[in-house]
Every structure is written in C-alpha cells, then in structure tokens.
Amino acid sequence: MQSNHLRIRDNADLHRFEIDLGNGSRAFAQYMLGHGKIVFTHTEVPKDHEGKGSALR
C-alpha cells in the first residue's frame, strides 16, 4: 500500500491537515482548535483514493 509514503502537512492558514496523494490530488482533514483540544470538522478524500487508508495516517 502506498500510504506508507504519504506526507502529512499542517496547513495552519486553512486550519487543515493535508496529504498529497500524487497527480495533484489531496486529501484533507479540516479542524478547529480550542481549550487544549482539536476538533475535526470536515474530511475529504478524492473518490479514487477512498478506502485506501489515507485517513489512518
């Protein structure tokens, strides 16, 4: 599985963690910070990458 080679980037300006999936595709998990917690508000994975474990990274 390719997921062992994925790099996760914290895009603090957009309040989200991003994974470059190659070919310009990105998955992301949007978040809010507060009171010592992180709350994930939205996640998005391109259809052709669903079910491949990107979210587990």
C-alpha positions as CSV (number, residue, x, y, z in Angstrom):
1,M,0.0,0.0,0.0
2,Q,1.3,3.4,-0.9
3,S,0.1,5.1,2.3
4,N,3.5,4.3,4.0
5,H,5.0,7.0,1.8
6,L,2.4,9.7,2.4
7,R,3.5,13.0,4.0
8,I,1.1,14.9,6.2
9,R,1.3,18.7,6.2
10,D,-0.4,21.0,8.7
11,N,-1.8,23.9,6.6
12,A,-2.4,26.2,9.6
13,D,-3.6,29.1,7.4
14,L,-6.5,26.9,6.2
15,H,-6.9,25.0,9.5
16,R,-6.4,21.6,8.0
17,F,-4.0,18.7,7.7
18,E,-3.3,17.8,4.0
19,I,-1.9,14.7,2.3
20,D,-0.5,14.9,-1.2
21,L,-1.8,11.8,-2.9
22,G,0.1,12.5,-6.2
23,N,-1.0,13.8,-9.5
24,G,-2.3,17.0,-7.8
25,S,-4.8,15.0,-5.7
26,R,-5.1,16.0,-2.0
27,A,-7.0,14.6,1.0
28,F,-7.6,16.8,4.0
29,A,-9.0,16.9,7.5
30,Q,-10.2,20.4,8.5
31,Y,-10.0,21.3,12.2
32,M,-10.8,23.9,14.9
33,L,-8.5,24.4,17.9
34,G,-9.7,25.4,21.4
35,H,-9.4,24.6,25.1
36,G,-6.5,22.2,24.5
37,K,-8.5,20.1,22.0
38,I,-8.6,19.6,18.3
39,V,-12.0,19.1,16.7
40,F,-12.1,17.7,13.2
41,T,-15.0,19.4,11.3
42,H,-14.6,18.0,7.8
43,T,-12.7,15.4,5.9
44,E,-12.3,14.9,2.2
45,V,-10.7,12.2,0.1
46,P,-10.8,12.0,-3.7
47,K,-13.1,9.2,-4.9
48,D,-10.3,7.2,-6.4
49,H,-8.4,7.2,-3.1
50,E,-11.4,6.2,-0.8
51,G,-10.8,3.0,1.2
52,K,-7.0,3.0,0.9
53,G,-6.2,4.0,4.5
54,S,-5.3,7.7,4.0
55,A,-7.3,8.8,7.0
56,L,-5.4,6.3,9.2
57,R,-2.2,8.3,8.7
